[in-house]
């Protein structure tokens, strides 16, 4: 089976070039994910503290894991952002601005 794979790679040199490129990019992608995790952690602490005692805080930002999950899904992957920003804006407008800053930083 391994011989088949080797023959396939020799028959398609473009595939080998793509595999080498992906292997070279793994280090950069790893550091990017680490940086994103640190940004999510810092903003999780900030937003959890700022929304403590509010309805939107109880619903989306009750504790650190919930906040990190919300930031990952809604801030990084942009799942239903407008609803969350609307809820934040109606209760705590400054936190809505902080959340939008997170969205901009996470998109970099």
PyMOL CGO cylinders between C-alpha atoms (Angstrom):
from pymol import cmd
from pymol.cgo import CYLINDER

trace = [
    CYLINDER, 0.00, 0.00, 0.00, 2.81, 2.38, 0.81, 0.3, 1, 1, 1, 1, 1, 1,
    CYLINDER, 2.81, 2.38, 0.81, 4.37, 1.64, -2.57, 0.3, 1, 1, 1, 1, 1, 1,
    CYLINDER, 4.37, 1.64, -2.57, 1.14, 2.69, -4.27, 0.3, 1, 1, 1, 1, 1, 1,
    CYLINDER, 1.14, 2.69, -4.27, 1.15, 5.98, -2.41, 0.3, 1, 1, 1, 1, 1, 1,
    CYLINDER, 1.15, 5.98, -2.41, 4.79, 6.60, -3.34, 0.3, 1, 1, 1, 1, 1, 1,
    CYLINDER, 4.79, 6.60, -3.34, 4.05, 5.84, -7.00, 0.3, 1, 1, 1, 1, 1, 1,
    CYLINDER, 4.05, 5.84, -7.00, 1.06, 8.17, -6.88, 0.3, 1, 1, 1, 1, 1, 1,
    CYLINDER, 1.06, 8.17, -6.88, 3.17, 10.97, -5.44, 0.3, 1, 1, 1, 1, 1, 1,
    CYLINDER, 3.17, 10.97, -5.44, 5.85, 10.43, -8.11, 0.3, 1, 1, 1, 1, 1, 1,
    CYLINDER, 5.85, 10.43, -8.11, 3.21, 10.48, -10.83, 0.3, 1, 1, 1, 1, 1, 1,
    CYLINDER, 3.21, 10.48, -10.83, 1.79, 13.79, -9.57, 0.3, 1, 1, 1, 1, 1, 1,
    CYLINDER, 1.79, 13.79, -9.57, 4.58, 16.15, -8.51, 0.3, 1, 1, 1, 1, 1, 1,
    CYLINDER, 4.58, 16.15, -8.51, 2.07, 18.96, -7.99, 0.3, 1, 1, 1, 1, 1, 1,
    CYLINDER, 2.07, 18.96, -7.99, 0.53, 16.95, -5.16, 0.3, 1, 1, 1, 1, 1, 1,
    CYLINDER, 0.53, 16.95, -5.16, 3.92, 16.66, -3.48, 0.3, 1, 1, 1, 1, 1, 1,
    CYLINDER, 3.92, 16.66, -3.48, 4.46, 20.42, -3.82, 0.3, 1, 1, 1, 1, 1, 1,
    CYLINDER, 4.46, 20.42, -3.82, 1.10, 21.04, -2.15, 0.3, 1, 1, 1, 1, 1, 1,
    CYLINDER, 1.10, 21.04, -2.15, 1.93, 18.64, 0.71, 0.3, 1, 1, 1, 1, 1, 1,
    CYLINDER, 1.93, 18.64, 0.71, 5.29, 20.33, 1.31, 0.3, 1, 1, 1, 1, 1, 1,
    CYLINDER, 5.29, 20.33, 1.31, 3.59, 23.74, 1.33, 0.3, 1, 1, 1, 1, 1, 1,
    CYLINDER, 3.59, 23.74, 1.33, 1.02, 22.59, 3.87, 0.3, 1, 1, 1, 1, 1, 1,
    CYLINDER, 1.02, 22.59, 3.87, 3.78, 21.14, 6.08, 0.3, 1, 1, 1, 1, 1, 1,
    CYLINDER, 3.78, 21.14, 6.08, 5.68, 24.43, 5.94, 0.3, 1, 1, 1, 1, 1, 1,
    CYLINDER, 5.68, 24.43, 5.94, 2.56, 26.39, 6.93, 0.3, 1, 1, 1, 1, 1, 1,
    CYLINDER, 2.56, 26.39, 6.93, 1.71, 24.28, 9.98, 0.3, 1, 1, 1, 1, 1, 1,
    CYLINDER, 1.71, 24.28, 9.98, 3.98, 26.28, 12.29, 0.3, 1, 1, 1, 1, 1, 1,
    CYLINDER, 3.98, 26.28, 12.29, 2.49, 29.63, 11.27, 0.3, 1, 1, 1, 1, 1, 1,
    CYLINDER, 2.49, 29.63, 11.27, -1.06, 28.32, 11.58, 0.3, 1, 1, 1, 1, 1, 1,
    CYLINDER, -1.06, 28.32, 11.58, -0.28, 26.94, 15.06, 0.3, 1, 1, 1, 1, 1, 1,
    CYLINDER, -0.28, 26.94, 15.06, 1.02, 30.32, 16.25, 0.3, 1, 1, 1, 1, 1, 1,
    CYLINDER, 1.02, 30.32, 16.25, -2.00, 32.06, 14.74, 0.3, 1, 1, 1, 1, 1, 1,
    CYLINDER, -2.00, 32.06, 14.74, -4.34, 29.76, 16.69, 0.3, 1, 1, 1, 1, 1, 1,
    CYLINDER, -4.34, 29.76, 16.69, -2.36, 30.41, 19.88, 0.3, 1, 1, 1, 1, 1, 1,
    CYLINDER, -2.36, 30.41, 19.88, -2.64, 34.15, 19.36, 0.3, 1, 1, 1, 1, 1, 1,
    CYLINDER, -2.64, 34.15, 19.36, -6.38, 33.86, 18.73, 0.3, 1, 1, 1, 1, 1, 1,
    CYLINDER, -6.38, 33.86, 18.73, -6.77, 31.79, 21.92, 0.3, 1, 1, 1, 1, 1, 1,
    CYLINDER, -6.77, 31.79, 21.92, -4.98, 34.51, 23.91, 0.3, 1, 1, 1, 1, 1, 1,
    CYLINDER, -4.98, 34.51, 23.91, -7.18, 37.23, 22.42, 0.3, 1, 1, 1, 1, 1, 1,
    CYLINDER, -7.18, 37.23, 22.42, -10.31, 35.21, 23.21, 0.3, 1, 1, 1, 1, 1, 1,
    CYLINDER, -10.31, 35.21, 23.21, -9.07, 34.68, 26.79, 0.3, 1, 1, 1, 1, 1, 1,
    CYLINDER, -9.07, 34.68, 26.79, -8.39, 38.38, 27.41, 0.3, 1, 1, 1, 1, 1, 1,
    CYLINDER, -8.39, 38.38, 27.41, -11.70, 39.51, 25.91, 0.3, 1, 1, 1, 1, 1, 1,
    CYLINDER, -11.70, 39.51, 25.91, -13.53, 36.75, 27.82, 0.3, 1, 1, 1, 1, 1, 1,
    CYLINDER, -13.53, 36.75, 27.82, -12.26, 38.11, 31.11, 0.3, 1, 1, 1, 1, 1, 1,
    CYLINDER, -12.26, 38.11, 31.11, -13.16, 41.67, 30.12, 0.3, 1, 1, 1, 1, 1, 1,
    CYLINDER, -13.16, 41.67, 30.12, -16.65, 40.96, 28.80, 0.3, 1, 1, 1, 1, 1, 1,
    CYLINDER, -16.65, 40.96, 28.80, -17.54, 38.57, 31.64, 0.3, 1, 1, 1, 1, 1, 1,
    CYLINDER, -17.54, 38.57, 31.64, -16.67, 41.27, 34.18, 0.3, 1, 1, 1, 1, 1, 1,
    CYLINDER, -16.67, 41.27, 34.18, -18.44, 44.03, 32.27, 0.3, 1, 1, 1, 1, 1, 1,
    CYLINDER, -18.44, 44.03, 32.27, -21.71, 42.12, 31.78, 0.3, 1, 1, 1, 1, 1, 1,
    CYLINDER, -21.71, 42.12, 31.78, -21.92, 40.73, 35.32, 0.3, 1, 1, 1, 1, 1, 1,
    CYLINDER, -21.92, 40.73, 35.32, -25.42, 41.25, 36.68, 0.3, 1, 1, 1, 1, 1, 1,
    CYLINDER, -25.42, 41.25, 36.68, -27.11, 42.02, 33.35, 0.3, 1, 1, 1, 1, 1, 1,
    CYLINDER, -27.11, 42.02, 33.35, -29.61, 39.90, 31.47, 0.3, 1, 1, 1, 1, 1, 1,
    CYLINDER, -29.61, 39.90, 31.47, -27.35, 39.55, 28.43, 0.3, 1, 1, 1, 1, 1, 1,
    CYLINDER, -27.35, 39.55, 28.43, -24.55, 38.58, 30.82, 0.3, 1, 1, 1, 1, 1, 1,
    CYLINDER, -24.55, 38.58, 30.82, -26.64, 35.81, 32.32, 0.3, 1, 1, 1, 1, 1, 1,
    CYLINDER, -26.64, 35.81, 32.32, -27.71, 34.62, 28.89, 0.3, 1, 1, 1, 1, 1, 1,
    CYLINDER, -27.71, 34.62, 28.89, -24.42, 34.67, 26.95, 0.3, 1, 1, 1, 1, 1, 1,
    CYLINDER, -24.42, 34.67, 26.95, -21.57, 35.63, 29.28, 0.3, 1, 1, 1, 1, 1, 1,
    CYLINDER, -21.57, 35.63, 29.28, -22.33, 33.91, 32.60, 0.3, 1, 1, 1, 1, 1, 1,
    CYLINDER, -22.33, 33.91, 32.60, -18.81, 32.53, 33.12, 0.3, 1, 1, 1, 1, 1, 1,
    CYLINDER, -18.81, 32.53, 33.12, -15.48, 32.27, 31.33, 0.3, 1, 1, 1, 1, 1, 1,
    CYLINDER, -15.48, 32.27, 31.33, -16.23, 29.11, 29.30, 0.3, 1, 1, 1, 1, 1, 1,
    CYLINDER, -16.23, 29.11, 29.30, -19.60, 30.47, 28.14, 0.3, 1, 1, 1, 1, 1, 1,
    CYLINDER, -19.60, 30.47, 28.14, -18.03, 33.77, 27.19, 0.3, 1, 1, 1, 1, 1, 1,
    CYLINDER, -18.03, 33.77, 27.19, -15.17, 32.11, 25.31, 0.3, 1, 1, 1, 1, 1, 1,
    CYLINDER, -15.17, 32.11, 25.31, -17.68, 29.91, 23.50, 0.3, 1, 1, 1, 1, 1, 1,
    CYLINDER, -17.68, 29.91, 23.50, -19.82, 32.92, 22.57, 0.3, 1, 1, 1, 1, 1, 1,
    CYLINDER, -19.82, 32.92, 22.57, -16.78, 34.86, 21.38, 0.3, 1, 1, 1, 1, 1, 1,
    CYLINDER, -16.78, 34.86, 21.38, -15.56, 31.92, 19.31, 0.3, 1, 1, 1, 1, 1, 1,
    CYLINDER, -15.56, 31.92, 19.31, -18.89, 31.24, 17.63, 0.3, 1, 1, 1, 1, 1, 1,
    CYLINDER, -18.89, 31.24, 17.63, -20.36, 34.69, 17.34, 0.3, 1, 1, 1, 1, 1, 1,
    CYLINDER, -20.36, 34.69, 17.34, -17.25, 36.86, 17.28, 0.3, 1, 1, 1, 1, 1, 1,
    CYLINDER, -17.25, 36.86, 17.28, -14.75, 34.78, 15.35, 0.3, 1, 1, 1, 1, 1, 1,
    CYLINDER, -14.75, 34.78, 15.35, -16.95, 32.59, 13.16, 0.3, 1, 1, 1, 1, 1, 1,
    CYLINDER, -16.95, 32.59, 13.16, -19.59, 35.37, 12.89, 0.3, 1, 1, 1, 1, 1, 1,
    CYLINDER, -19.59, 35.37, 12.89, -22.63, 33.25, 13.69, 0.3, 1, 1, 1, 1, 1, 1,
    CYLINDER, -22.63, 33.25, 13.69, -25.65, 35.54, 14.21, 0.3, 1, 1, 1, 1, 1, 1,
    CYLINDER, -25.65, 35.54, 14.21, -23.58, 38.57, 15.22, 0.3, 1, 1, 1, 1, 1, 1,
    CYLINDER, -23.58, 38.57, 15.22, -26.29, 41.15, 14.60, 0.3, 1, 1, 1, 1, 1, 1,
    CYLINDER, -26.29, 41.15, 14.60, -28.62, 39.61, 17.20, 0.3, 1, 1, 1, 1, 1, 1,
    CYLINDER, -28.62, 39.61, 17.20, -25.93, 39.59, 19.89, 0.3, 1, 1, 1, 1, 1, 1,
    CYLINDER, -25.93, 39.59, 19.89, -24.79, 43.13, 19.10, 0.3, 1, 1, 1, 1, 1, 1,
    CYLINDER, -24.79, 43.13, 19.10, -28.42, 44.28, 19.24, 0.3, 1, 1, 1, 1, 1, 1,
    CYLINDER, -28.42, 44.28, 19.24, -28.88, 42.69, 22.67, 0.3, 1, 1, 1, 1, 1, 1,
    CYLINDER, -28.88, 42.69, 22.67, -25.62, 44.18, 23.91, 0.3, 1, 1, 1, 1, 1, 1,
    CYLINDER, -25.62, 44.18, 23.91, -26.45, 47.62, 22.50, 0.3, 1, 1, 1, 1, 1, 1,
    CYLINDER, -26.45, 47.62, 22.50, -29.82, 47.72, 24.22, 0.3, 1, 1, 1, 1, 1, 1,
    CYLINDER, -29.82, 47.72, 24.22, -28.40, 46.85, 27.66, 0.3, 1, 1, 1, 1, 1, 1,
    CYLINDER, -28.40, 46.85, 27.66, -24.75, 47.89, 27.72, 0.3, 1, 1, 1, 1, 1, 1,
    CYLINDER, -24.75, 47.89, 27.72, -23.67, 49.97, 24.71, 0.3, 1, 1, 1, 1, 1, 1,
    CYLINDER, -23.67, 49.97, 24.71, -20.02, 50.12, 25.76, 0.3, 1, 1, 1, 1, 1, 1,
    CYLINDER, -20.02, 50.12, 25.76, -19.79, 46.31, 25.83, 0.3, 1, 1, 1, 1, 1, 1,
    CYLINDER, -19.79, 46.31, 25.83, -21.21, 46.27, 22.30, 0.3, 1, 1, 1, 1, 1, 1,
    CYLINDER, -21.21, 46.27, 22.30, -18.29, 48.45, 21.24, 0.3, 1, 1, 1, 1, 1, 1,
    CYLINDER, -18.29, 48.45, 21.24, -15.84, 46.13, 23.05, 0.3, 1, 1, 1, 1, 1, 1,
    CYLINDER, -15.84, 46.13, 23.05, -17.42, 43.14, 21.32, 0.3, 1, 1, 1, 1, 1, 1,
    CYLINDER, -17.42, 43.14, 21.32, -17.10, 44.83, 17.92, 0.3, 1, 1, 1, 1, 1, 1,
    CYLINDER, -17.10, 44.83, 17.92, -13.44, 45.59, 18.67, 0.3, 1, 1, 1, 1, 1, 1,
    CYLINDER, -13.44, 45.59, 18.67, -13.01, 41.87, 19.39, 0.3, 1, 1, 1, 1, 1, 1,
    CYLINDER, -13.01, 41.87, 19.39, -14.63, 41.00, 16.06, 0.3, 1, 1, 1, 1, 1, 1,
    CYLINDER, -14.63, 41.00, 16.06, -12.21, 43.32, 14.27, 0.3, 1, 1, 1, 1, 1, 1,
    CYLINDER, -12.21, 43.32, 14.27, -9.16, 41.99, 16.13, 0.3, 1, 1, 1, 1, 1, 1,
    CYLINDER, -9.16, 41.99, 16.13, -10.20, 38.36, 15.63, 0.3, 1, 1, 1, 1, 1, 1,
    CYLINDER, -10.20, 38.36, 15.63, -10.61, 38.97, 11.89, 0.3, 1, 1, 1, 1, 1, 1,
    CYLINDER, -10.61, 38.97, 11.89, -7.00, 40.06, 11.58, 0.3, 1, 1, 1, 1, 1, 1,
]
cmd.load_cgo(trace, "trace")
